Amino acid sequence: MHNKRMLARGVSLLLALGLVAIGCGEDKAEDTKTDSSTEAPSDTTDTKSDGVLAGMKGTTPLVDLGDEFKTRMKTIDPELSDFNYGAESYDAVIIVGLAIAEAKTDGAAYGDKVNGITRGGEKCTDFKGCMAIIEAGGDVDYDGASGPLEFSGNGEPTEASYGILQFGTMKDSAAGTKCEKTDECVDDSLTKFVKATAPESADVPQVPVSATREGDGEVTIGTLLPITGSLAFLGPPEFAGVKLAIEEINDAGGLLGKPVKYEEGDSGDTENKVAPQTVATLLSKNVDVIIGAASSSVSLSVVDTIVTAGVAMFSPANTSKKLSSYDDKGLYFRNAPSDILQGQVLADTIIADGMTSVYVLALNDDYGTGLAEDLQAGLESGGASVKGTKIYDPKAADYSAEVSEAKDSGADAIVLIGFDESSKILAKMKEQGLDLSTVYGVDGNMGNALAENFEAGK
């Protein structure tokens, strides 16, 4: 639709980052707000215990969750070590639940209420508190675990928080903590947060629901999240967030007078192609919303099927700008920000580190190519140069040639935009003598799972 295309075209970012390091324990991070006008054989290289990942940085949509929310998440999954997109998954369920409560139906019509739940009313921060406002006839503005949200009319946030993550050995960490499973991991004491706000032109009018589906009075939440595939490392926190939200909704009395039901499904990835069958199964079980997918490309492969059935799709992790202007019948939502924002945040981080030239390695899909474009725009607007961009096959048997090209470019830094194959590429970088502290990652690979795979030679 025309209004939705405005977002993709209109976001030209001018972020001035103010980054404040956070300490562990009692020290809290101060968020600095910035406005904008706008898959191969295992490499068996021995990477364990040598600390080569220390210093590698990367960006991911992230807020300072705090110990209380992490503790709640761990009641669902005690093994959690990463929390990426856990808060977003939690908020997706809460927002949908509140929209259903306000619309008094679990049919497609509740989609018209979703965006309004996140803005313009009385502030509330949990399901029970928000429900009290709705039951009293009021209008809510839910500020969730993942941030203030403030959805535009096309169902995506106009405000976002990013975490600048950094790997460390944790042996001499300022936090005094140790990695749970590896010799290296994300050092939380070095994490910095930055807020980014889209320009007024990105705040497009409401896209009305144009599909029909009657509700049955019994709310069922389905998930299309990664159990298998190249983003499986994102699955645990996402599933935990969904389950936590459903548990808390049911503890507060459920929706439409009944407990919320849950149907779990695997999104897989674009290679194993399990998503279409998962979607068919979920739709046969009369789900009212599908939370997912994590991969933008997977979402794009099934969104038409879902919204045509009159079912809402709500992704906690899609960041491709392609989805901003997609004709989704008013039923696709996401609370992860567009990569137009991430590209600028990452660019400004690299420039602030004194890097003036960059080589980009990006996987060949909508997410990888789109973020590479947005990163280049941000780097060049900040005075840095892109020495080259290599779009690679995430299922390649070997990455020696790609790494050699990056090394031979002479760039100050390398940006690796990838998924779980990133550990194999990093192993090749180490093998060829590259300094991994000058490598930057993104939300598709930054996390403790990357260190686990890297040290295991996967």
Secondary structure, DSSP 4 states (H G I P E B T S, - for coil): -HHHHHHHHH---------EE--STT--PPPEEEE-----PPP----TTS-TTTT-EEEEE----HHHHHHHHHHH-TT----TTHHHHHHHHHHHHHHHHHHT-SSGGGHHHHHHHTSSSEEE-SHHHHHHHHHTT--EEE-BTTB---B-TTSSBSEEEEEEEEEE-SSS-TT----SSSSSEE-GGG-EEEEEE--GGG-PPP----------S--EEEEEB-SSSTTGGGHHHHHHHHHHHHHHHHHTT-BTTBPPEEE--B---TTT--HHHHHHHHHHTT-SEEEE-SSHHHHHHHHHHHHHTT-EEEESS---GGGGG---TT-EEESSPPHHHHHHHHHHHHHHTT--EEEEEEESSHHHHHHHHHHHHHHHHTT-EEEEEEEE-TT-S--HHHHHHHHHTT-SEEEEE-STTHHHHHHHHHHTT--GGGEEE-TTT-SHHHHHHHHHT-
